[in-house]
Amino acid sequence: MQGTGGEERAADDSNWDKSVKKLKYQEGDWFSIPLMNRRYARGIVARTGPRRRIVFGYFFGPALGKVPTVDEIESYTPSDALLIGMFGDLSLILKEWPIIGQFSKWDRSKWPMPHFARVDEDDDDAWEAVYSEDNPAITVSERRRTPLQVSHLPEDCLMGAGYVEIELEKLISEMPQKKPRVKLSKVAKSKNARRDSRSKS
């Protein structure tokens, strides 16, 4: 992801079959990330360019035992994300990360793309990188910083699917044990209310 202003980076095209370009995903699409033991994390496409391939997204836990519906996860916000960053879209193209559906209230202004940090620990040097809102493959600008100045920013790297899955496994394992934040349907709420009523009687 290194580059000067206006420079376009590229994901690895070695396994990118031109025949699958017709698969359409877009900003605001929720998708599922399979984890170990038939568990699933969630992600959302927050930015993508005209040629796709490189995507900026948010990723969420906790792990669920099934792929949720869009209605069940639309309460998520950027502050709930366990991981954010740029990633290649091959797993979306190959449907290894299945599209769940479009966020009905998608508003990109509420899902910002941050600046990114690249740190050279050997030289105690760092850069703050800004990427295009309309094409995350393009570097808009870079500014030299100190490591401390960019310590709050996400790493400037292009994540592969394997890295994302491993990192999510680790981050989810570190989450406090609590019930998954999944919105209940009206039917489920009704059943729970009846169950609570019986337990009190």
C-alpha atoms as one frame of an Amber mdcrd trajectory, in Angstrom:
protein
   0.000   0.000   0.000   2.952   2.272  -0.122   2.791   4.989  -2.709   2.908
   8.662  -3.484  -0.042  10.928  -4.167  -2.226   9.682  -7.004  -0.495   6.317
  -7.241  -2.701   3.251  -7.695  -1.869   0.005  -5.956  -3.064  -3.391  -7.120
  -4.200  -6.596  -5.478  -2.735  -9.910  -6.580  -4.489 -10.849  -9.853  -2.976
 -14.340 -10.191  -6.230 -16.083  -9.202  -8.645 -13.395 -10.305 -10.728 -14.934
 -13.102 -11.993 -12.303 -15.535 -15.163 -14.339 -16.023 -16.354 -13.581 -12.477
 -16.353  -9.798 -12.894 -20.127  -9.974 -13.258 -20.552 -10.704  -9.560 -21.831
  -7.418  -8.185 -21.113  -6.301  -4.670 -21.283  -2.680  -3.628 -20.871  -0.274
  -0.773 -23.195  -1.130   2.073 -23.237  -4.877   1.393 -23.001  -7.120   4.442
 -21.056 -10.354   4.035 -20.228 -13.396   6.124 -16.736 -14.636   7.042 -16.574
 -18.360   7.913 -14.427 -19.201  10.933 -13.417 -22.446  12.611 -16.029 -24.866
  13.994 -18.826 -23.649  11.730 -18.898 -20.174  13.217 -19.278 -16.893  11.365
 -18.126 -13.294  11.683 -19.611 -10.401   9.706 -18.227  -7.639   7.526 -19.494
  -4.679   5.546 -18.152  -3.167   2.323 -17.557   0.477   3.223 -15.596   1.589
   0.126 -14.740   0.056  -3.222 -13.451   1.392  -6.511 -14.783   1.223 -10.063
 -12.629  -1.845 -10.793 -13.350  -3.476  -7.417 -10.432  -5.727  -6.314  -9.486
  -3.581  -3.312 -12.086  -2.956  -0.636 -12.180  -1.036   2.628 -14.381  -2.644
   5.237 -15.407  -3.115   8.838 -15.443  -6.552  10.506 -17.546  -7.664  13.473
 -17.849 -10.325  16.131 -18.857 -12.189  18.132 -18.893 -15.481  16.260 -22.365
 -16.811  15.471 -23.467 -20.367  14.792 -25.229 -19.370  11.580 -25.161 -16.691
   8.903 -27.503 -13.928  10.111 -30.025 -12.040   8.047 -29.506  -8.372   7.209
 -32.285  -7.409   9.614 -30.443  -9.114  12.472 -27.226  -7.114  12.041 -28.354
  -3.658  10.912 -27.950  -2.328  14.454 -24.153  -2.556  14.157 -22.187   0.697
  14.027 -18.535   1.464  13.175 -17.691   1.635  16.877 -18.682  -2.042  17.227
 -16.044  -3.197  14.716 -13.272  -5.515  15.863 -11.155  -4.900  12.767 -11.101
  -2.331   9.972  -8.882  -2.092   6.929  -8.234  -2.680   3.246  -8.543  -6.172
   1.807  -8.568  -7.941  -1.547 -11.965  -9.003  -2.870 -11.109 -12.507  -4.143
 -13.048 -14.240  -1.350 -16.091 -12.119  -2.215 -15.686 -12.928  -5.906 -15.355
 -16.674  -5.225 -18.274 -16.508  -2.766 -16.081 -17.873   0.019 -17.337 -14.830
   1.931 -21.026 -14.892   0.915 -22.936 -11.658   0.499 -25.735 -11.444   3.096
 -27.470  -8.421   1.612 -27.518  -4.641   1.356 -27.700  -2.399   4.429 -31.103
  -0.755   3.965 -29.975   2.494   5.633 -26.510   2.674   4.125 -24.917   6.118
   4.474 -21.194   6.255   3.753 -20.793   9.423   5.795 -21.604   7.377   8.907
 -18.985   4.759   7.978 -15.812   6.844   7.484 -12.588   5.662   5.914  -9.768
   6.642   8.284  -6.223   7.655   7.528  -3.693   4.825   7.791  -0.284   4.458
   9.420   2.906   2.896   8.127   5.692   2.639  10.692   9.379   1.898  10.180
  10.402   0.723  13.628  14.067   0.379  12.699  14.348   4.070  11.807  11.722
   5.266  14.299   9.870   6.847  11.391   6.261   6.810  10.201   3.876   7.998
   7.483   0.202   8.907   7.532  -1.534   7.805   4.330  -4.817   9.073   2.896
  -6.689   7.050   0.275  -9.397   8.086  -2.175 -12.964   7.883  -0.882 -14.086
   6.741  -4.322 -11.245   4.319  -5.046  -9.284   2.822  -2.128  -6.638   1.661
  -4.602  -5.458   5.255  -5.027  -3.219   7.094  -2.581  -4.279  10.735  -2.245
  -1.447  11.873   0.009   1.221  10.818   2.494   2.693  12.833   5.351   5.753
  12.027   7.381   4.965  11.553  11.063   6.454  10.151  14.237   5.303   6.695
  15.381   3.556   8.297  18.346   1.538  10.618  16.089   0.083   7.697  14.125
  -0.258   5.201  16.984  -4.075   5.565  16.964  -4.431   4.818  13.233  -5.010
   1.421  11.585  -2.067  -0.181   9.820  -1.447   0.722   6.189  -1.552  -2.750
   4.656  -3.616  -4.832   2.260  -5.073  -7.766   4.177  -5.536 -11.177   2.604
  -8.528 -13.372   3.426  -6.451 -15.753   5.523  -5.045 -12.908   7.601  -8.527
 -11.472   8.204  -9.915 -14.834   9.307  -7.003 -15.542  11.676  -7.123 -12.034
  13.129 -10.877 -12.253  13.685 -10.478 -15.610  15.453  -7.956 -13.986  17.778
  -9.983 -10.812  18.390 -13.224 -12.720  18.964 -11.515 -15.011  21.472 -10.511
 -11.888  23.427 -14.042 -10.461  23.508 -15.925 -10.416  26.824 -18.334 -13.320
  27.068 -21.755 -11.869  26.374 -24.760 -12.573  24.236 -24.283 -11.803  20.524
 -25.617  -8.398  19.536 -28.252  -9.643  17.119 -31.631  -7.960  16.902 -34.460
 -10.346  17.734 -37.374 -10.741  15.374 -40.870  -9.866  16.615 -41.681 -13.587
  16.839 -38.599 -14.281  18.963 -39.371 -11.323  21.222 -42.921 -12.616  21.697
 -41.688 -16.102  22.611 -39.192 -14.669  25.096 -41.886 -12.514  26.685 -44.181
 -15.544  27.152 -41.286 -17.561  28.590 -40.490 -14.787  31.097 -44.148 -14.518
  32.044 -44.399 -18.265  32.759 -41.214 -18.224  34.838 -42.624 -15.480  37.085
 -45.976 -17.177  37.626
